[in-house]
């Protein structure tokens, strides 16, 4: 993989001796490695290390805790289920309410989608907002980790995390068995056969594992197509990955029980792989776990 582009200014030691730089008596003490403030990332400028962060994105929540900024997070949205100690609330990341967010007195809000005009509403109140949209490539993940590290005062930890992810992905991919012909796969988003192509973030992880996506043909301009059963039957994938394996969702057994599916190579060989739906839908540090699941599934298919 390409190396992380040059980021992060030189780390300096700050003495918070003046009243203007001191944290208020009601805020936690500054944590982690202190970067030189003010810092600017895109259109966000912070004069001091944030101590009351609100996250409305499960992925960004994971990143914040992974870089050591967890103690600075005071509230996360209802779907931020990882890590378990994240301060979950009823805040919604899908339909965010600015007034509800303001109630937590945030000095930084992070989210992945600007809906309900929440970004402009918060910025009108002089609340800094960072938007980290869904990644298209692994490099996007690295960039967001670095940017959040800069904003939260944890640039060293962020860089260490990026390097650790790169190293882990490299080690995982070196375990791939050599094959004369690449395996094909179908990635199921739901049981109406919506899927992803190789042009998506998820698709790039499968491509890295040497897999061929049966959804790619004819869908260059549609990264999330819906396939027909006939299309799936004709492609006859070697592997089926279930991103809808949530509690009460699809299982290898329910897939095998679908009329006609018992004839598919993946079903006959038992190569139906349930994925953790949270890990499969997020582009944060646990992409390592997703890549490992993919590689383990590939390795389980005999090479001859």
C-alpha positions as CSV (number, residue, x, y, z in Angstrom):
1,X,0.0,0.0,0.0
2,X,1.0,3.5,-0.5
3,X,2.6,5.2,2.4
4,X,0.5,7.6,4.4
5,X,1.0,11.1,2.8
6,X,3.0,13.5,4.8
7,X,0.9,14.6,7.8
8,X,1.2,16.1,11.2
9,X,3.3,19.0,12.2
10,X,6.3,18.6,14.6
11,X,5.1,17.8,18.1
12,X,5.9,20.4,20.7
13,X,5.5,20.7,24.4
14,X,2.9,23.3,25.6
15,X,2.8,25.0,28.9
16,X,-0.8,25.9,29.8
17,X,0.2,28.7,32.0
18,X,-2.1,31.5,30.9
19,X,-5.8,31.8,31.6
20,X,-6.5,31.9,27.9
21,X,-4.9,28.4,27.4
22,X,-6.0,26.8,30.6
23,X,-8.8,24.2,30.6
24,X,-11.9,25.3,32.5
25,X,-12.4,23.9,35.9
26,X,-15.4,21.8,34.7
27,X,-13.6,20.1,31.9
28,X,-11.3,17.0,32.2
29,X,-7.6,17.6,32.2
30,X,-6.0,17.5,28.8
31,X,-5.0,14.0,27.8
32,X,-2.5,12.3,25.4
33,X,0.3,13.9,23.5
34,X,-0.2,17.6,23.1
35,X,0.0,19.1,19.6
36,X,0.7,22.7,19.0
37,X,-2.6,24.6,19.0
38,X,-4.2,26.2,17.1
39,X,-4.6,23.4,14.6
40,X,-6.5,23.4,11.3
41,X,-7.9,20.4,9.4
42,X,-9.8,21.4,6.3
43,X,-12.3,24.0,7.4
44,X,-12.0,23.2,11.1
45,X,-9.8,25.2,13.4
46,X,-9.4,24.5,17.1
47,X,-7.6,26.9,19.4
48,X,-7.2,24.3,22.1
49,X,-7.5,20.6,22.7
50,X,-11.2,19.6,22.7
51,X,-12.4,18.1,26.0
52,X,-16.1,17.6,25.2
53,X,-16.4,15.7,21.9
54,X,-19.7,14.4,20.6
55,X,-19.6,11.7,17.9
56,X,-22.5,11.0,15.7
57,X,-20.7,8.4,13.6
58,X,-20.0,4.8,14.8
59,X,-16.8,4.7,12.7
60,X,-15.4,8.0,14.0
61,X,-16.3,6.9,17.5
62,X,-14.1,3.8,17.0
63,X,-11.3,6.0,15.7
64,X,-11.4,8.4,18.6
65,X,-11.1,5.7,21.1
66,X,-8.4,3.9,19.1
67,X,-6.2,6.9,19.1
68,X,-6.6,7.6,22.8
69,X,-9.2,10.4,22.7
70,X,-11.9,8.4,24.4
71,X,-11.6,10.3,27.7
72,X,-12.5,13.5,25.8
73,X,-15.7,12.0,24.3
74,X,-18.8,13.0,26.3
75,X,-21.5,11.5,24.1
76,X,-21.9,9.2,21.1
77,X,-24.9,8.3,18.9
78,X,-27.2,5.4,19.5
79,X,-25.4,3.1,17.0
80,X,-21.9,3.7,18.3
81,X,-21.7,0.2,19.9
82,X,-18.0,-0.2,19.9
83,X,-16.1,0.1,22.2
84,X,-18.5,-0.9,24.9
85,X,-17.4,1.9,27.2
86,X,-18.3,4.6,24.7
87,X,-20.9,6.9,26.3
88,X,-23.9,6.0,24.1
89,X,-27.0,8.2,24.1
90,X,-30.2,8.6,22.2
91,X,-28.5,11.0,19.8
92,X,-29.1,10.0,16.1
93,X,-26.5,10.1,13.5
94,X,-29.0,9.6,10.7
95,X,-31.4,12.4,11.7
96,X,-29.2,14.5,14.0
97,X,-30.8,17.2,16.0
98,X,-28.6,20.3,16.7
99,X,-30.5,21.2,19.9
100,X,-30.0,17.8,21.3
101,X,-26.3,17.9,20.5
102,X,-25.8,21.3,22.0
103,X,-27.2,20.0,25.3
104,X,-23.8,18.2,25.8
105,X,-21.9,21.5,25.5
106,X,-19.5,20.1,22.9
107,X,-16.3,21.8,21.9
108,X,-16.1,19.5,18.8
109,X,-18.7,17.4,17.0
110,X,-17.7,14.7,14.5
111,X,-20.0,13.0,12.1
112,X,-19.9,11.3,8.7
113,X,-23.0,12.8,7.0
114,X,-24.5,16.3,7.1
115,X,-28.2,15.8,7.3
116,X,-30.9,18.1,8.6
117,X,-28.5,21.0,8.1
118,X,-26.9,20.1,11.4
119,X,-23.4,21.2,10.4
120,X,-24.5,24.8,9.6
121,X,-26.7,24.9,12.7
122,X,-23.9,23.9,14.9
123,X,-21.3,26.2,13.3
124,X,-23.7,29.1,13.6
125,X,-23.3,28.5,17.3
126,X,-19.5,28.5,17.0
127,X,-19.3,24.8,17.6
128,X,-16.5,23.2,15.5
129,X,-17.7,20.3,13.3
130,X,-15.6,17.7,11.6
131,X,-17.2,15.7,8.7
132,X,-15.5,12.4,7.8
133,X,-17.6,10.8,5.1
134,X,-17.7,7.1,4.3
135,X,-14.4,6.0,2.9
136,X,-13.9,5.0,-0.7
137,X,-10.4,3.5,-0.2
138,X,-8.3,2.4,2.7
139,X,-6.3,5.6,2.2
140,X,-9.4,7.5,3.3
141,X,-9.4,5.6,6.5
142,X,-5.8,6.6,7.1
143,X,-6.5,10.2,6.3
144,X,-9.4,10.4,8.8
145,X,-7.4,8.8,11.5
146,X,-4.6,11.4,11.0
147,X,-7.0,14.3,10.9
148,X,-8.8,13.3,14.1
149,X,-5.4,12.8,15.7
150,X,-4.5,16.3,14.8
151,X,-7.7,17.8,16.0
152,X,-7.8,15.9,19.3
153,X,-4.2,16.3,20.3
154,X,-3.2,12.7,19.6
155,X,-1.2,12.9,16.3
156,X,1.5,10.5,17.5
157,X,-1.1,7.9,18.5
158,X,-2.9,8.4,15.2
159,X,0.2,7.8,13.2
160,X,1.1,4.7,15.3
161,X,-2.4,3.4,14.6
162,X,-2.1,3.9,10.9
163,X,1.2,2.2,10.8
164,X,-0.2,-0.7,12.9
165,X,-3.2,-1.1,10.5
166,X,-0.8,-1.1,7.5
167,X,1.4,-3.7,9.1
168,X,-1.5,-5.9,10.1
169,X,-3.1,-5.8,6.6
170,X,0.3,-6.6,5.0
171,X,0.8,-9.6,7.3
172,X,-2.8,-10.9,6.7
173,X,-2.5,-10.6,3.0
174,X,0.8,-12.5,2.9
175,X,-1.0,-15.6,4.2
176,X,-3.1,-15.8,1.0
177,X,-2.6,-19.2,-0.9
178,X,-1.6,-19.1,-4.5
179,X,-4.2,-20.1,-7.0
180,X,-4.2,-20.7,-10.7
181,X,-7.7,-19.1,-11.0
182,X,-9.1,-16.4,-8.7
183,X,-12.2,-17.2,-6.7
184,X,-15.4,-15.4,-7.3
185,X,-17.7,-14.0,-4.6
186,X,-21.1,-12.5,-3.9
187,X,-21.4,-10.0,-1.1
188,X,-25.0,-9.8,0.2
189,X,-26.1,-6.6,1.8
190,X,-29.7,-7.8,2.3
191,X,-31.9,-10.7,1.2
192,X,-33.2,-8.8,-1.8
193,X,-29.7,-9.2,-3.2
194,X,-28.4,-5.7,-3.0
195,X,-24.6,-5.9,-3.1
196,X,-21.4,-3.8,-3.6
197,X,-19.0,-3.6,-6.5
198,X,-15.2,-3.4,-6.4
199,X,-15.5,0.3,-6.7
200,X,-16.6,0.6,-3.0
201,X,-14.5,0.6,0.1
202,X,-15.6,-2.9,1.0
203,X,-14.9,-4.1,-2.5
204,X,-11.3,-2.9,-2.3
205,X,-10.7,-5.3,0.6
206,X,-12.0,-8.3,-1.4
207,X,-9.9,-7.2,-4.4
208,X,-6.8,-7.1,-2.2
209,X,-7.6,-10.7,-1.2
210,X,-7.5,-11.7,-4.9
211,X,-11.3,-12.2,-5.2
212,X,-13.4,-11.4,-8.3
213,X,-16.8,-9.7,-7.6
214,X,-19.7,-11.2,-9.6
215,X,-21.5,-7.8,-9.4
216,X,-18.8,-5.8,-11.3
217,X,-19.9,-6.6,-14.8
218,X,-22.3,-4.0,-16.1
219,X,-22.3,-1.9,-12.9
220,X,-19.4,0.5,-13.5
221,X,-21.6,3.5,-12.6
222,X,-23.6,1.8,-9.8
223,X,-21.5,0.8,-6.8
224,X,-24.5,-0.7,-4.9
225,X,-26.5,-2.7,-7.5
226,X,-29.3,-5.1,-6.9
227,X,-28.7,-8.5,-8.6
228,X,-31.4,-10.9,-9.7
229,X,-31.3,-14.5,-8.6
230,X,-30.7,-15.5,-12.2
231,X,-27.6,-13.3,-12.3
232,X,-26.3,-14.9,-9.1
233,X,-27.1,-18.4,-10.4
234,X,-25.4,-17.8,-13.7
235,X,-22.2,-16.4,-12.0
236,X,-22.2,-19.4,-9.5
237,X,-19.9,-17.7,-7.0
238,X,-17.2,-19.7,-5.1
239,X,-17.9,-17.7,-1.9
240,X,-20.9,-15.9,-0.4
241,X,-20.4,-13.2,2.3
242,X,-23.3,-12.2,4.4
243,X,-23.3,-8.6,5.6
244,X,-26.9,-9.1,6.8
245,X,-26.0,-11.7,9.4
246,X,-27.3,-9.6,12.3
247,X,-29.4,-11.3,15.0
248,X,-32.5,-12.5,13.3
249,X,-30.9,-11.9,9.9
250,X,-29.5,-14.3,7.3
251,X,-27.4,-17.4,8.2
252,X,-25.7,-20.0,6.1
253,X,-28.7,-22.2,6.8
254,X,-31.3,-19.7,5.6
255,X,-29.3,-19.1,2.4
256,X,-28.9,-22.8,1.7
257,X,-32.7,-23.2,2.2
258,X,-33.5,-20.7,-0.6
259,X,-35.1,-22.5,-3.6
260,X,-32.3,-23.2,-6.2
261,X,-29.5,-22.0,-4.0
262,X,-28.5,-25.5,-3.0
263,X,-26.9,-25.9,-6.5
264,X,-24.5,-23.0,-6.0
265,X,-20.8,-23.9,-5.6
266,X,-20.6,-21.8,-2.5
267,X,-23.5,-23.5,-0.9
268,X,-22.5,-27.0,-1.8
269,X,-19.0,-26.4,-0.5
270,X,-20.1,-24.7,2.7
271,X,-18.4,-21.5,1.7
272,X,-21.0,-19.1,3.1
273,X,-19.4,-16.6,5.4
274,X,-21.4,-14.6,8.0
275,X,-19.8,-11.2,8.8
276,X,-20.2,-9.0,11.8
277,X,-22.6,-6.4,10.3
278,X,-21.0,-3.6,12.4
279,X,-17.5,-4.4,11.3
280,X,-18.6,-4.9,7.7
281,X,-20.3,-1.5,7.6
282,X,-17.5,0.6,9.1
283,X,-14.2,1.8,7.7
284,X,-12.3,2.4,11.0
285,X,-9.5,0.4,12.7
286,X,-11.5,-2.9,12.6
287,X,-11.0,-3.1,8.8
288,X,-8.2,-5.4,9.9
289,X,-10.7,-7.8,11.4
290,X,-12.8,-7.7,8.2
291,X,-9.7,-8.3,6.0
292,X,-8.8,-11.3,8.2
293,X,-12.3,-12.8,7.9
294,X,-12.0,-12.5,4.1
295,X,-8.6,-14.0,3.9
296,X,-9.6,-16.9,6.3
297,X,-12.5,-17.6,4.0
298,X,-10.3,-17.7,0.9
299,X,-7.8,-19.9,2.7
300,X,-10.6,-22.4,3.6
301,X,-11.3,-23.1,-0.1
302,X,-9.0,-25.9,-1.4
303,X,-6.6,-24.7,-4.0
304,X,-7.2,-27.7,-6.3
